[in-house]
């Protein structure tokens, strides 16, 4: 296993992962929710874009001023046998921390475009009225780390 310290490499882990897990500290204990996301680097920081439906639990956490969120993702490439020892896994993971910020109406389409691009649907002609039913947020990560273990079986 090795640390991933290059910002572009850590952003690449976020960019390739299928699911982003957002973690929050609550009075009842940790709260973790899987979400779809978009990713880019702006001014040497990783920026994540997510959405939520107003009125939901996630929306409440994202909207709470001063909330600090943990954003974690992983990619599992393969499991492999280490004969007579164990089962190994080739993977990459990233974890970062930041504060969510609700986007202004004029920035919501850009955030949705970033999310669609993340999943291979760049330029998809979605119904723009959908944006009126969602709130889009950006999370600028101010602290990120990555790990990877890319081993091939002998």
C-alpha positions in Angstrom: 0.0 0.0 0.0 1.2 3.5 -0.8 0.1 7.0 -0.1 -1.2 9.1 -3.0 -0.1 12.6 -2.4 -0.3 14.3 -5.9 -3.5 16.3 -6.0 -4.3 15.3 -9.6 -3.9 11.6 -8.7 -6.2 12.0 -5.7 -8.8 13.8 -7.8 -8.5 11.0 -10.3 -9.6 8.5 -7.6 -12.7 10.6 -6.9 -13.3 11.0 -10.7 -13.2 7.2 -11.4 -15.1 6.0 -8.4 -18.8 5.1 -8.8 -20.1 6.3 -5.4 -19.1 9.1 -3.0 -19.8 8.5 0.7 -20.5 11.6 2.7 -20.1 11.4 6.4 -21.4 13.8 9.0 -21.1 14.0 12.8 -24.6 14.1 14.5 -25.8 14.2 18.1 -27.0 10.6 17.5 -23.6 9.5 16.1 -22.1 9.2 12.6 -24.3 9.5 9.6 -23.0 8.3 6.2 -24.9 8.5 2.9 -23.8 7.3 -0.6 -24.4 9.9 -3.3 -23.6 10.6 -6.9 -21.1 13.3 -7.6 -19.2 15.4 -10.1 -15.5 16.3 -9.6 -13.0 18.9 -10.8 -9.9 20.7 -9.6 -10.3 24.5 -9.1 -7.5 26.7 -7.8 -5.5 23.6 -6.6 -8.4 22.2 -4.7 -10.7 19.2 -5.4 -14.3 20.4 -5.8 -17.1 17.9 -5.5 -20.7 18.5 -6.7 -23.7 16.7 -5.2 -27.4 17.2 -5.1 -30.2 16.6 -2.6 -33.9 17.0 -2.4 -35.1 19.7 -0.1 -36.6 18.5 3.1 -34.5 15.3 3.4 -32.0 14.4 6.1 -29.0 14.8 3.7 -30.3 18.2 2.7 -30.5 19.3 6.3 -26.8 18.4 6.9 -25.6 20.0 3.7 -27.6 23.2 4.3 -26.4 23.6 7.9 -24.0 26.5 8.0 -20.7 25.4 9.5 -21.1 21.7 8.7 -17.9 19.9 8.0 -18.3 16.9 5.8 -16.1 13.9 5.2 -16.1 12.7 1.5 -14.8 9.2 0.9 -14.6 6.9 -2.1 -12.9 3.8 -3.3 -12.3 1.8 -6.4 -11.8 -2.0 -6.2 -9.9 -3.3 -9.2 -9.6 -7.0 -8.4 -9.3 -9.6 -5.6 -6.5 -12.1 -6.0 -5.2 -15.1 -4.2 -1.9 -15.1 -2.4 -1.5 -18.9 -2.3 -1.3 -20.3 1.3 -1.5 -16.8 2.8 -4.5 -14.7 2.1 -6.7 -13.0 -0.4 -5.3 -9.6 -1.6 -7.1 -6.7 -3.2 -6.0 -4.1 -5.7 -7.7 -0.8 -4.9 -7.4 3.0 -4.6 -9.2 5.2 -2.1 -9.5 8.8 -1.2 -10.8 10.7 1.8 -11.2 14.5 2.1 -12.8 17.1 4.3 -14.6 20.3 3.5 -17.6 22.5 3.9 -20.7 22.2 1.7 -22.0 25.3 0.0 -25.4 25.6 -1.6 -25.1 26.8 -5.2 -26.9 29.8 -6.6 -29.6 29.0 -9.2 -27.4 30.1 -12.1 -24.7 27.6 -11.0 -26.9 24.6 -10.7 -26.9 23.5 -14.4 -23.1 23.5 -14.3 -23.1 21.3 -11.3 -25.5 18.8 -12.9 -23.4 18.8 -16.0 -20.4 17.9 -13.9 -22.3 15.0 -12.3 -23.6 13.7 -15.6 -20.0 13.9 -17.1 -18.7 11.9 -14.1 -21.0 9.0 -15.1 -20.3 9.2 -18.8 -23.3 11.3 -19.9 -21.5 14.5 -20.9 -24.0 16.8 -22.7 -27.0 14.6 -21.9 -30.2 16.6 -22.6 -31.9 16.3 -19.2 -35.1 18.1 -18.3 -34.0 21.5 -16.9 -37.1 21.7 -14.7 -35.6 18.9 -12.6 -33.1 21.5 -11.2 -36.1 23.3 -9.6 -36.8 20.3 -7.5 -33.2 19.8 -6.3 -30.6 21.8 -4.5 -27.1 21.5 -5.8 -24.1 21.8 -3.5 -20.3 22.1 -4.0 -17.8 20.8 -1.5 -14.4 22.3 -1.7 -12.0 19.8 -0.1 -9.4 21.5 2.1 -7.7 18.3 3.3 -7.3 15.2 1.1 -5.4 12.0 1.2 -5.3 8.9 -0.9 -4.1 5.3 -0.7 -3.6 2.6 -3.3 -2.5 -0.9 -3.4 -2.1 -2.0 -7.0 -0.7 -5.5 -7.0 -1.0 -8.2 -9.6 -0.9 -11.8 -8.6 2.3 -13.7 -9.3 
